[in-house]
Amino acid sequence: MATAKVKIAARLRPRLQGELDDESVKIHHDSDGGQSSSSASGGGSFITVTNPRDPSQLFKFPFTSCYGQDSTQEEIFQNDVQPMIDVVYSGVTVTIFAYGVTSSGKTHTMQGTRSEPGVIPRVVKAMFDKKSNYSQYDVSLSVSYMEIYKDEVYDLLVTRENAPKLPVRENDVGMVFVANLTSEPIHSVEEFDILYSQATKHRSVGSTNLNRASSRSHAVLTIQVDMLDPAENRTLTGKINLVDLAGSENNKLTGNDPSRMAESSAINKSLSVLGQVVHALNQGASRIPYRNSKLTRILQDALGGSSVGLLICNLAPGVKFRQDTLNTLNFAVRTKNVENKPVVNERDNRPAPKPHFAAVAIQPPAGKPAPAILQHISTAGAGSGPGPTRSRASLVPVSRVPRVSAHGGNGYQPFALPGAAVGRRGFSEKIPESEVDRSGSIGVGLTEKDIDERISKAVEMEVARRLEEREREREKEEEARRSREQEQEVQRRSSESSRSKSRSPKKEQTLPSGVLTPLLKRHRDLDDELQNRLQELERKFERGNKELQLADVLSPASKKKTGRAYVALARAHSEKGDLQVALDLYRKAESYVPDNIKLKERIIEIEWSVKNNREFVPSPKPPKKAKTKKKAKSSKDQVLADGAPMDVDQDNEMKMAGPRRGAAMFGAELTNTDSPNGGSGKRPLEEEEDDDLAETPQKRQKRGGKTKVVVTIDDSDGDDWMPPAPPKKGKRKAVS
Ligand SMILES: Nc1ncnc2c1ncn2[C@@H]1O[C@H](COP(=O)(O)OP(=O)(O)OP(=O)(O)O)[C@@H](O)[C@H]1O
């Protein structure tokens, strides 16, 4: 089956009034010899970002489409979006999502303004324009629009008062859909405009320091085209999902109040899960954590699924956003390796023939692989998508197999967001007896051997199902046994402690040397308790989604504590050299403290070590004295002796990780030195324990030289990506 990688376009927005601009983020194009260029796109373009810790070092991010501050809405549409319209009309689902920090221009790019319409209005116009090319079909367009606000889905096409939380469900063929979501037919661009402008008013928008009209939710607009072929009595369905994600937020910069903080936390958490999904896909993990947020469940098909994806990364200029820019570009680098397997969504409307025997069960229906048009989009230039031709019919060849549709002749789930494949066969397709001819072959070209194979496959499936069932039962029993044991252990401990309380001090003194003092014993008990708690949590993790529910119900303090506990355990494993175990534990910690940037970076560092089979070497702890000195300094003076800026923890909510940590990833850290947190106060857990976070490998190398170093961050082959540290490992070249 043909695969299609997620396409990436990066766009740097212009400086806004009152914003300081600098040269820290630049767009380059090979066509102009790699010189800075503010606009246009095309092959061989790249973005450079100055390393916040070492201004002599540049990080370079190559993407096929890079748009500078002067780029227009039309350019982006023509280069990257227009070619997708043909893909939609070939019956494939396309998902375009705008990603970036708050105020980076996502809504501007997707929605735009009346004078500068963005992707959404342009797509709708193009969809209607294209319709006339398919006059042989009965073509109808419809729209649905939803928002994901604080991890709940709401219909934006109904008034807020009438908008209940909508459930996200999965049908028998694994297709995720939002139940009860309205789908309105649209007959013209004007009709869409009226609907859309009304619906946009329902979207959750709020004011923050960074954006007067900041989107507080992820918005997903879906335009669906159904093409009924009257001659063949079948329907092709294409969809385009246009997703305006809420921006990741640094609450120090946004100045969020408590209610905004709650929104922000939900936004950051869902984006964090999005990152985890992309990571898991890149790692080829057996379990992709789609279920950990509604956003990723709904976007499941766009990431590693059966739709075609375009990620538009929005970037904001200036030092203030530099760390966010690096994070966004890092996400983009990872996402561009995600592969989808697009399929054509086709439904056969003809009634199913009567079944005669029910012995044969087959695999869930597989969608038809997407057409060759997908190859076109990877190299698509300005608006050059091919129009429909007669040969298009060959994309959906008429099969001679018995026409049995899944689920009573209609396996198609209306309003389902992803275009997951729904083939023409159901789970229990039956082969009519009349189709068995004397030669031993079935009228549809199935031989007895085929039938035997199918039967044995069905039997195998049934056996596998039963085995799984048995395994589940066994696990349940095991779990019950463990919890019984745990209860007994708790009882034993409480009776032991009451016994020890009742003991006289004299008796205590008579204990032989080496026996735990009550204090140590208490420690041991706490340790045991912690271990038990972690083991329990481990089990819950194994149970997948339940873990997330657990994290959801815990109070912020408990989440933080659990996160800390995981970090402590992870550190212990990391020190022992069990990097994989440590990595898993760090990831688990992340479920509880999804906003913690230091933790994310630690995960990236260890992932890198695991992937490259390198030892993970934390830097030595700085002397205690330095720590006291540091505390005494005012935030303004927080500049290291070598001139590198003192980093400040950018996460207000979670201070589990240290305020300054060598981001091995990019040698980067937020450099808002005027932060109130300033690096004073209690040192957070991670840093107390681990001052390897204090200095990057880049910094350890020769500093202050005049040569500019470019480190290319490109994960294009999926295997050799590595963080730019240590410098020798990166593709580095000196530029004058
Ligand atoms: N390419 C651009 N040209 C001109 N103005 C822009 C551009 N991109 C963004 N802006 C302006 O920047 C501001 C922030 O943009 P926008 O609201 O689109 O950001 P956002 O990423 O959607 O933010 P949030 O995540 O908070 O919703 C707006 O005033 C918008 O008009």
The ligand as an ORCA input file, in Angstrom:
! r2SCAN-3c Opt
* xyz 0 1
  N       1.023     36.537      8.447
  C       0.504     37.510      9.205
  N       0.356     38.741      8.719
  C      -0.168     39.722      9.469
  N      -0.597     39.564     10.733
  C      -0.485     38.355     11.268
  C       0.060     37.270     10.545
  N       0.058     36.190     11.334
  C      -0.480     36.590     12.495
  N      -0.811     37.885     12.469
  C      -1.403     38.652     13.559
  O      -0.823     38.179     14.772
  C      -1.784     38.115     15.804
  C      -1.844     36.714     16.386
  O      -2.236     35.839     15.341
  P      -3.279     34.669     15.555
  O      -4.435     35.086     16.407
  O      -3.575     34.115     14.232
  O      -2.364     33.702     16.410
  P      -2.700     32.220     16.925
  O      -1.485     31.430     16.692
  O      -3.965     31.735     16.331
  O      -2.860     32.490     18.456
  P      -3.690     31.627     19.561
  O      -3.084     30.283     19.625
  O      -3.502     32.397     20.813
  O      -5.104     31.620     19.081
  C      -3.100     38.563     15.189
  O      -3.288     39.920     15.486
  C      -2.891     38.370     13.700
  O      -3.656     39.271     12.948
*
